[in-house]
Amino acid sequence: MTASSNSVDRLPRPRFNYIEIPASDVRQSASFYENVFRWKINDAKSHRPGFSDATGNIGGAWVTGRPASREAGILLYVWVDSIEATLAGVKSNGGEVAMPSQPGHPGANFHIATFRDPAGNLLGLYQEL
């Protein structure tokens, strides 16, 4: 197989492909994202576990030594099948709901919500109706 026939090489660019998420405890954060979103965790017992999302197209790692992103600047949203079920998972795995599910705008066919992970990072959830 040549590099040009690799499916990753066929993904459009520019695009996001790697995210570093601040964490106070990288193993706790890895466990949270694995349990809530079923992300694949790589090197879970290392000092810098990584992840791949459900698509396998976006990956990243948890990093220490950075402040959590507690306020919305750039706000990343995770597309989910059920915001309510995901928020229940957030709460039962050490996170907190920042904004409950609501329409994205009046008349929208999607809902959004925000949560904080165990390190305090603010992220969003997106669900099409």
Secondary structure, 3 states (H helix, E strand, C coil): CCHHHCHHHHCCCCCCCEEEEECCCHHHHHHHHHHHHCCEEECCCCCCCEEECCCCCCEEEEECCCCCCCCCCCCCEEECCCHHHHHHHHHHCCCEEEEEEEECCCCCCEEEEEEECCCCCEEEEEEEC
